[in-house]
């Protein structure tokens, strides 16, 4: 295999979906390109703006943040799962507005028909979706006021 093939394969997979640099490297390694070819291809793609972990992190953050499915901790985990550096993740999450978590948690519970569920079930679900304890307590207060 050679460098142009490596770059072309990377461009082909980037045409369908954006990936982090780590994810691209893994895909290229799976295709058994050499480390030198991969590093050269990553440099080429980065230099020309085809890949950027900062842009990827920002786009993925916006995708998850604008969906009420996830809280801060789940979004953080999902960003780290993509192989993004912790400092990039932390910089991206600096825009996170914790004030919106309460509303997002209520929307999530409402969509799943769980507003009438017992507190343990609600707490488990919200924790698993990455919401923090203060948000969960706010949700409980809201539910208790409705009763």
C-alpha angles and dihedrals in degrees: 000000000000143000098267090051090050092050092046092051091049091049090048093056092042090055089069102039141354119255138186118253089252092054092049090050091051092051091049092047089052088056087054098243114159120259090246092053091048094048091048092048092047090050091050094048093045094047091053094045098248092125132027126163090208093055092042091051092048093049093047091046091052091048093053096036094052090052114073091219098095142046128209098279095049092048089050091050092049092052092049091048088063090063096253117157114257092239091055090049092048092049091049093048091051085087092058113124109210090189089073094054094083093055092043092051091051091049090050092050091046093051090051094045092240103126089102095045122111118273096251092055092047092047093049092049095047093045090050089053092053102257117146126237096257090057090049091051090051089053091050091051090050092050093047091052089054092054 
